[in-house]
Amino acid sequence: MARDDEAAEALLPGEPPLRIALRPSAQARRLSLRVSRIDGRVTLSFPPRLGRAAALEFAREKEGWLRSTLAELPEAPRAVPGRLLPLGDATLELVAAPLRRARREGGVLLVPAGQRTGPAVAEFLRSEARARLEPACARHAAALGRRPAAVVLRDTRSRWGSCTAEGRLMFSWRLAMAPEAVLDYVAAHEVAHLVEMNHSPAFWAVVARLCPDHGARRDWLRRHGPALQAWRFD
């Protein structure tokens, strides 16, 4: 979780267009296409020497395989009225209402009626994630005598959090859907990088100081994290 290297993207024309993440890799010896069975994300890895144009030509040659593979994937959960949305330690029912922004009322998340609800739910989750992550990071950082340069939220798929050499902490706002203890572990993990910018035994000792039962929380994220990444908010 030390860094977050998001791939550039390209669109393969067709009906519908296919969004492909382009990932040049010095370790890649050949072109390779991968389709995530979690969220249908298509990743094209290739040696940098081949270049983007050659990589996209390879993707076009495999278009038939890509479309058939994507068609066989199970439908991802979408943020629409009637759906049950995990939020921290609770589960909320999405209910359409005459309002402009999503708002929680008890065990219900009211969402704007008559329009796409996904973006409104995503905005709500970003707000929830920030409200929970910022104090968690501040608490863990204070325990270490450090201070993060910033807390940034994104919709990343490759990792749940990262820390730059300048002390900027980045998190996926989808962590708002995770249990409170799991979100707290990810905050502790990234704050620990303010002391150890690696995953050495010394780093894990810092994590254990901040979050003694981090192993169970990390295991939860490994088992259930893909289900959170599968949610669609379009």
C-alpha positions in Angstrom: 0.0 0.0 0.0 3.0 2.3 -0.2 2.2 3.8 -3.6 -0.7 3.9 -6.1 0.3 3.7 -9.8 -3.0 4.0 -11.7 -2.8 2.9 -15.3 -3.7 5.2 -18.2 -6.9 4.2 -20.0 -8.0 3.8 -23.6 -11.4 3.1 -25.3 -11.8 0.4 -27.8 -14.5 1.4 -30.3 -17.6 -0.8 -30.6 -21.0 -1.3 -29.0 -20.5 -0.7 -26.2 -17.0 0.8 -26.2 -14.5 -1.2 -24.1 -12.5 0.7 -21.5 -9.0 -0.7 -21.2 -6.4 0.1 -18.5 -3.0 0.3 -20.2 -0.2 -0.9 -17.9 3.3 -0.7 -19.4 5.6 -2.9 -17.3 9.4 -3.4 -17.5 8.8 -6.9 -16.1 6.4 -7.8 -18.9 7.9 -10.0 -21.6 4.8 -10.2 -23.7 1.4 -8.6 -24.2 -1.2 -9.8 -21.7 -5.0 -9.1 -21.4 -6.8 -9.7 -18.1 -10.4 -9.3 -17.2 -11.3 -8.9 -13.6 -14.1 -11.3 -12.5 -14.9 -8.9 -9.7 -15.8 -5.7 -11.6 -15.1 -6.5 -15.3 -12.1 -4.2 -15.4 -9.9 -4.9 -18.5 -6.1 -4.5 -18.0 -3.6 -4.7 -20.8 0.0 -5.2 -19.7 2.8 -4.8 -22.2 6.6 -4.2 -22.5 7.1 -0.4 -22.8 9.3 -0.9 -25.9 6.2 -2.1 -27.8 4.4 1.2 -27.3 0.7 2.1 -26.9 -0.3 1.7 -30.5 1.0 -1.9 -30.7 -0.7 -2.7 -27.4 -4.1 -1.4 -28.6 -3.7 -3.3 -31.9 -3.3 -6.5 -29.8 -6.5 -5.6 -27.9 -8.4 -5.1 -31.1 -7.3 -8.6 -32.3 -8.7 -10.0 -29.0 -11.9 -8.0 -29.1 -14.1 -11.1 -29.7 -12.6 -12.9 -26.7 -12.9 -9.7 -24.6 -16.6 -9.2 -25.3 -17.5 -12.9 -24.8 -15.6 -13.0 -21.5 -17.3 -9.8 -20.3 -20.7 -11.1 -21.3 -20.2 -14.2 -19.1 -19.5 -12.2 -15.9 -22.2 -12.0 -13.2 -24.0 -8.7 -13.0 -22.3 -6.3 -10.6 -24.5 -4.7 -7.8 -25.7 -1.3 -8.7 -26.6 1.6 -6.4 -30.4 1.8 -7.3 -33.5 2.1 -5.2 -34.4 -1.1 -3.5 -30.8 -2.3 -3.1 -29.2 -2.9 0.3 -25.9 -1.0 0.6 -23.3 -1.9 3.2 -22.1 1.2 5.2 -19.6 0.6 8.0 -21.2 -1.7 10.5 -24.7 -1.2 9.1 -26.8 -2.0 6.0 -29.0 0.7 4.5 -31.8 0.3 2.0 -31.7 2.7 -0.9 -35.1 4.5 -1.2 -36.0 7.1 -3.8 -37.1 10.5 -2.4 -37.7 14.1 -3.7 -34.4 15.5 -2.8 -31.2 16.6 -4.4 -28.6 14.7 -2.4 -28.5 11.4 -0.7 -29.3 11.5 3.0 -29.3 8.9 5.7 -32.3 8.5 7.9 -31.9 5.6 10.3 -31.6 2.3 8.4 -32.5 4.0 5.1 -30.4 6.0 2.6 -32.7 8.4 0.8 -31.5 9.0 -2.8 -32.7 11.5 -5.4 -35.7 10.2 -7.4 -36.0 10.6 -11.1 -32.3 10.5 -12.0 -29.3 8.2 -11.8 -28.8 7.4 -8.1 -25.3 6.0 -8.5 -23.4 9.3 -8.5 -25.4 10.6 -5.5 -24.6 7.5 -3.5 -21.0 7.7 -4.5 -20.9 11.4 -3.3 -22.5 10.2 0.0 -19.9 7.5 0.5 -17.0 9.9 -0.2 -18.4 12.2 2.5 -18.8 9.3 4.9 -15.3 8.0 4.2 -13.7 11.4 4.8 -15.7 11.9 8.1 -14.3 8.5 9.4 -10.8 8.4 7.8 -9.6 11.9 8.7 -10.0 11.5 12.5 -8.7 7.9 12.4 -5.5 9.1 10.6 -5.1 12.0 13.0 -5.4 9.7 16.0 -2.9 7.1 14.7 -0.5 9.8 13.5 -0.6 11.5 16.9 0.3 8.2 18.5 3.5 8.2 16.4 4.2 11.9 16.8 3.7 12.4 13.0 1.3 14.5 10.9 0.1 13.5 7.4 0.5 16.2 4.7 -3.0 15.5 3.4 -5.7 12.9 3.2 -7.0 12.3 -0.3 -9.9 10.2 -1.5 -10.2 8.4 -4.8 -12.0 5.5 -6.4 -9.0 3.3 -6.8 -9.1 -0.4 -7.7 -5.5 -1.6 -7.3 -5.2 -0.9 -3.6 -7.2 0.5 -0.7 -4.7 3.1 0.4 -1.2 4.5 -0.3 1.3 6.9 1.2 3.7 9.1 -0.7 7.2 10.1 0.3 5.8 13.6 1.1 3.3 12.1 3.6 0.2 12.4 1.5 -2.3 9.6 2.4 -4.6 8.3 -0.3 -7.6 6.1 0.4 -10.4 4.5 -1.6 -13.7 6.1 -0.6 -15.3 2.6 -0.9 -13.8 2.0 2.5 -17.0 3.7 3.8 -18.8 0.4 3.0 -16.3 -1.6 5.1 -16.8 -2.3 8.9 -15.4 0.4 11.1 -12.6 -1.8 12.4 -11.4 -2.6 8.9 -11.4 1.1 7.9 -9.4 1.9 11.0 -6.9 -0.8 10.1 -6.3 0.7 6.6 -5.9 4.1 8.2 -3.3 2.7 10.7 -1.5 0.9 7.8 -1.0 4.0 5.8 -0.1 6.2 8.8 2.6 3.6 9.7 4.2 4.4 6.3 4.9 7.8 7.7 7.5 6.1 9.8 8.5 3.1 7.6 8.1 3.5 3.8 8.2 -0.2 3.2 6.6 -3.5 4.3 9.5 -4.7 6.5 9.2 -6.3 9.9 9.8 -2.9 11.4 6.8 -1.5 9.5 4.5 -4.3 10.7 5.7 -3.7 14.2 4.4 -0.1 13.9 1.1 -1.4 12.5 0.8 -3.8 15.4 1.4 -0.9 17.8 -1.4 1.1 16.3 -3.7 -1.8 15.6 -2.9 -5.0 17.6 -5.4 -7.3 15.9 -4.6 -6.0 12.4 -4.3 -9.6 11.1 -8.1 -10.3 11.4 -9.0 -7.0 9.9 -6.6 -7.5 7.0 -8.1 -10.9 6.4 -11.6 -9.5 6.2 -10.5 -7.0 3.6 -8.9 -9.8 1.5 -12.1 -11.9 1.7 -14.7 -9.3 1.3 -12.9 -6.4 -0.3 -13.6 -7.6 -3.9 -17.4 -7.4 -3.2 -17.0 -3.8 -2.3 -15.0 -3.1 -5.4 -17.7 -4.7 -7.6 -20.3 -2.1 -6.7 -21.2 0.2 -9.6 -22.1 3.8 -9.1 -22.7 5.0 -12.7 
